[in-house]
Structure formats: C-alpha cells, structure tokens
Amino acid sequence: MRPILGQLKSSTLQLFPNTKFRIILIVLVLTAAFISVSELAVAKLFTQIILHEGELTRNQIILYVTGFFIFFGGTRAGHYFQRIYRINVFDRAFKASDEQLNRAKENWRWSLAFELTSLLSIFTQMGVIIIFFTFLNWKFGLLNIVIVLVILQIFGRIFRKQLKSQRGFVKARVRKEHIPNSIKIGTRIRSGETGTLISGLAMLILFGALIALSFTGEISPSNTVVLFFGLRMQSSSLSNISNGLMRFARARTHSE
C-alpha cells in the first residue's frame, strides 16, 4: 500500500504545486465523499419507505418520498458538477505552473490529473463508507476494515509491478524498440482485472458475514439492506481503484 500512497502524494505535489489549487482539489475530493454518503442515505431512506410503508401516515410517505427524490437528484447533480468543474481546475493549475512540456507530455499530464483525482475521490469515498459501516454495526465494520486493508496491500504489490512494466515500455520507446500493443495493453488490463477478481472474492466474505449477522438479529432488516447496497458500492469502488491504479501507473511513467 505504501507505493500507492507515495505515488499519489508525489503526483499531487507535482501537478498542483500551488497551495490554492491543492485546497480546491481537497474540496473536490470531499465533495465526492459527501456524494457517497448521500447515496447511502438515499438507500437508507428508500428502505424506510418500503419496509415501513404500512406504518406510515400519508403525510409521512409524502415527506419521505419527496426527501428521496431530492437526495437522489442532488447526488446526481453533485456528481456531474464535480466532474465538470475539475477540468477548469486542471486548466488553471497547469497554466499557473512554470513547467514547460512538449505536447506529448502535456497530454499525459492531463491523463495523470484525471486518474489522480478519480483515485483520491474513490479512496475518500471508501473511507466514508468504512466509517458508515462501523457506525451501523461495529463488528461488521471492523471485519470490513481488515478485509479492505488486505485488498489494498495486494493492490500495492500489483501496482508496484505495473510501474516497473510501464517504465520498461517507456525506455523501449526511447530506444525505438517495438513492443506489440497486445503486450502493452494486455499487461495493464490483466493487472487491473487480477485486482478486481481478488477484491471480488474477498467481498464474498463480507457478504457472508452480513447474512450471518442478519440471521442472528444483530443487524436490523433495514440496515441489512443498506449495508448490502453499501457493499455493492464498495465492491465497485475497489474494482475502479484496481483498474484506475493501472491507468495511473501508465500516465505517471509517461509523464515523468
């Protein structure tokens, strides 16, 4: 996991040397985290409506349904504006930099910025999800923390190997050695999908634990449904991290 954190930190300092733009970057990342919390809140609200429909008055149903649509619409709008606004941030940050790059390096710098912000946003979302899980049930939350840390450690090893492979491709290009695209692309995709497979198998442990805790009554039905949606979101986030890290490794090595 250390190689991941080290490369994310060094890339952030390289792309955003100005404190102003680092603060804006943090705001964008926190916005993404807020969106993830809102999506879990939407799931919680939805389960409250469905599971307690017969116990709610008409006014309460109207209130819950209205809140559901407001929260759901807000998360979609926030997600959209967060992704669009970051383009303006990158443009201003790069123009404020004194570093002069050729066109190829400039393109890779943009790719690196997109992958960096995406990864930072996903990692922040993961942190929020972990806290949310622990708040709903501390036993399940602790198990989830252990599983996620193991997965990220594995991701770190795959990422380190991918950096080495991508640097080898860059050196080969400088020496004008031809490497088939099937090897260059296949290496990255294979590494990303390997991480996705490993994380998916690890998620089965958490789904099994969720079912067991639900059967024993330690987690209420509404919280079980919310945790299920949360696990699906976490599984998708881990998959995005695995593939995103491989794209980040490519952009990082080509922009050096």
Buried (B, 14 or more C-beta within 10 A) or exposed (E): BEBBEEBBEEBBEBBBBEEEBBEBBBEBBBBBBBBBBBBBBBBBBBBBBEEEEEEBEEEEEEEBBEBBEEBBEBBEEBBEEBBEBBEEBBEBBBEEBEEEEEEEEEBBBBBBBBBBBBBBBBBBBBEBBBBBBBEBBEEBBEBBBEBBEBBBEBBBEBBBBBBEBBBBBBEEEEEEEEEEEEEBEEBBEEBBBBBBEBBBEBBEBBBEBBEEBBEEEEBBEBBBBBBBBBBEBBBEBBBBBBBBBBBBBBBBBBBE
